[in-house]
């Protein structure tokens, strides 16, 4: 799995990382959205602990700073609401769950990282991440590496790729070679449950 990730990241890098460094502050400012902002997504979660990737689809909603909703509509229905330091999850046929965001470093990373980017708040993002950017206005890659060692044990980095002012792919790298790939908007494919990671990452590359 580790070798597969290394090869896949080379595919992801493409021309975006071969270009001169972009200004991350300027890029985050350009990506700012006025809440509420919604986009469809397809997400695939890979882990050595899974026999095959978990693939879901639905809608991601940025509702303002520290407010993010994730609605899964297929193959099951689930609503996740992140509000400041609280997370609530409601899945069809199961009792609702509520817990503190600090118990889920991956969700905290999604909130402080991706939601911070959508807020256009580079200062807030840099409080939690080391930020690097490569590429051009037409094809760029933004990489967020957690600052806190305690977070790094569960979340090693977040990579966002896109074109112009549109993010098209969000990658969340976790512990033990786990990686979650979320394709957004125009990058959405029709995915089979056994879609290879390398093929999926090809769709993350800005052309």
For each residue, the residues with C-beta under 8 A, 3 or more apart:
1: 4 5 46 48 177
2: 5 6 177
3: 6 7
4: 1 7 8 197 198
5: 1 2 8 9 177 179 197
6: 2 3 9 10
7: 3 4 10 11 198
8: 4 5 11 12 197 198 201
9: 5 6 12 13 201
10: 6 7 13
11: 7 8 14 198 201 202 205
12: 8 9 141 159 161 171 201 204 205
13: 9 10 16 17 18 141
14: 11 17 18 205 206
15: 18 19 135 139 206
16: 13 19 134 135 139 140 141 161 205 206
17: 13 14 134 135 141
18: 13 14 15
19: 15 16 22 134 135 136 139
20: 134
21: 132 133 134
22: 19 26 27 133 134 135 136 140
23: 26 27 133
24: 27 28 122 131 132 133 142
25: 28 29 122
26: 22 23 29 30
27: 22 23 24 30 31 133 140 142
28: 24 25 31 32 116 117 120 121 122 125 131 142
29: 25 26 32 120 122
30: 26 27 120 137 165
31: 27 28 117 118 120 162 165 167
32: 28 29 118 119 120 121
33: 37 62 118 119 120
34: 37
35: 62 63 64 67
36: 61 62 63 64
37: 33 34 61 62 118
38: 59 60 61 62
39: 59 60 184 185
40: 57 58 59 60 184 185 188
41: 57 58 59 60 182 183 184 188
42: 55 56 57 182 183 188 189 191
43: 55 56 57 180 181 182 183
44: 53 54 55 180 181 191 195 197 200
45: 50 53 54 55 178 179 180 181
46: 1 50 53 178 179 180 181 197
47: 50 174 176 177 178 179
48: 1 176 177 178
49: 176 178
50: 45 46 47 53 54
51:
52: 193 194
53: 44 45 46 50 193 194 195 197
54: 44 45 50
55: 42 43 44 45 75 191 192 193 195
56: 42 43 72 74 75 76 78
57: 40 41 42 43 72 73 74 188 191
58: 40 41 70 71 72 73 74 78
59: 38 39 40 41 69 70 71 73
60: 38 39 40 41 68 69 70 71 182 184
61: 36 37 38 68 69 70 71
62: 33 35 36 37 38 67 68 115 118 119
63: 35 36 67 68 69
64: 35 36 67 119
65: 115 116 119 121 124
66: 82 83 84 111 115
67: 35 62 63 64 82 83 84 115
68: 60 61 62 63 81 82 110 111 114 115
69: 59 60 61 63 79 80 81 82
70: 58 59 60 61 79 80 82
71: 58 59 60 61 78 79 80
72: 56 57 58 76 77 78 79 80
73: 57 58 59 77
74: 56 57 58
75: 55 56
76: 56 72 91 92
77: 72 73 91 92
78: 56 58 71 72 89 90 91 92
79: 69 70 71 72 89 90 91
80: 69 70 71 72 87 88 89 107
81: 68 69 87 88 89
82: 66 67 68 69 70 86 87 101 107 110 111 115
83: 66 67 86 87 88
84: 66 67 101
85: 100 101 102
86: 82 83 98 99 100 101
87: 80 81 82 83 98 99 100 101 104 107
88: 80 81 83 96 97 98
89: 78 79 80 81 96 97 98
90: 78 79 94 96 97
91: 76 77 78 79 94
92: 76 77 78
93:
94: 90 91 97
95:
96: 88 89 90
97: 88 89 90 94
98: 86 87 88 89
99: 86 87 103 104
100: 85 86 87 103
101: 82 84 85 86 87 104 107 108 111
102: 85 105 108
103: 99 100
104: 87 99 101 107 108
105: 102 108 109 146 150 151 153 154 155
106: 109 110 154 155 172 174 180
107: 80 82 87 101 104 110 111
108: 101 102 104 105 111 112 151 155
109: 105 106 112 113 128 144 146 151 155 158 172
110: 68 82 106 107 113 114 115 158 172
111: 66 68 82 101 107 108 114 115 116
112: 108 109 115 116 124 125 127 128 129
113: 109 110 116 117 125 128 129 144 158
114: 68 110 111 117 118 158 160 170
115: 62 65 66 67 68 82 110 111 112 118 119
116: 28 65 111 112 113 119 121 122 124 125 128
117: 28 31 113 114 120 125 142 160 167
118: 31 32 33 37 62 114 115
119: 32 33 62 64 65 115 116 124
120: 28 29 30 31 32 33 117
121: 28 32 65 116 124 125
122: 24 25 28 29 116 125 126 131
123: 126 127
124: 65 112 116 119 121 127 128
125: 28 112 113 116 117 121 122 128 129 131 144
126: 122 123 129 130 131
127: 112 123 124 147
128: 109 112 113 116 124 125 146 147 148 151
129: 112 113 125 126 144 145 146 147 158
130: 126 144 145 147
131: 24 28 122 125 126 142 143 144
132: 21 24 142 143 145
133: 21 22 23 24 27 140 141 142 143
134: 16 17 19 20 21 22 140 141 143
135: 15 16 17 19 22 138 139 140 141 206
136: 19 22 139 140
137: 30 140 164
138: 135 163 164 206
139: 15 16 19 135 136 163 206 207
140: 16 22 27 133 134 135 136 137 161 162 163 206
141: 12 13 16 17 133 134 135 159 160 161 206
142: 24 27 28 117 131 132 133 159 160 161 162
143: 131 132 133 134 157 158 159 160
144: 109 113 125 129 130 131 157 158 159 160
145: 129 130 132 152 156 157
146: 105 109 128 129 151 152 155 156 157
147: 127 128 129 130 151
148: 128 151 152
149: 152 153
150: 105 153
151: 105 108 109 128 146 147 148 154 155
152: 145 146 148 149 155 156
153: 105 149 150 175
154: 105 106 151 174 175
155: 105 106 108 109 146 151 152 158 172 173 174 175
156: 145 146 152 173 174 175
157: 143 144 145 146 173
158: 109 110 113 114 129 143 144 155 170 171 172 173
159: 12 141 142 143 144 169 170 171 173
160: 114 117 141 142 143 144 167 169 170 171
161: 12 16 140 141 142 167 168 169 171 204 205 206
162: 31 140 142 165 166 167 168 169 206
163: 138 139 140 166 168 206 207
164: 137 138
165: 30 31 162
166: 162 163 185 186
167: 31 117 160 161 162 170 184 185
168: 161 162 163 183 184 185 186 187 203 204 206
169: 159 160 161 162 181 182 183 184 187 203 204
170: 114 158 159 160 167 181 182 184
171: 12 158 159 160 161 179 180 181 182 201 204
172: 106 109 110 155 158 179 180 182
173: 155 156 157 158 159 178 179
174: 47 106 154 155 156 178 179 180
175: 153 154 155 156 178
176: 47 48 49
177: 1 2 5 47 48
178: 45 46 47 48 49 173 174 175
179: 5 45 46 47 171 172 173 174 197
180: 43 44 45 46 106 171 172 174
181: 43 44 45 46 169 170 171 197 200 201 204
182: 41 42 43 60 169 170 171 172
183: 41 42 43 168 169 187 188 189 200 203 204
184: 39 40 41 60 167 168 169 170 187 188
185: 39 40 166 167 168 188
186: 166 168
187: 168 169 183 184 203 204
188: 40 41 42 57 183 184 185
189: 42 183 200 203
190:
191: 42 44 55 57 195 200
192: 55 195
193: 52 53 55
194: 52 53
195: 44 53 55 191 192 199 200
196: 199 200
197: 4 5 8 44 46 53 179 181 200 201
198: 4 7 8 11 201 202
199: 195 196 202 203
200: 44 181 183 189 191 195 196 197 203 204
201: 8 9 11 12 171 181 197 198 204 205
202: 11 198 199 205
203: 168 169 183 187 189 199 200
204: 12 161 168 169 171 181 183 187 200 201
205: 11 12 14 16 161 201 202
206: 14 15 16 135 138 139 140 141 161 162 163 168
207: 139 163
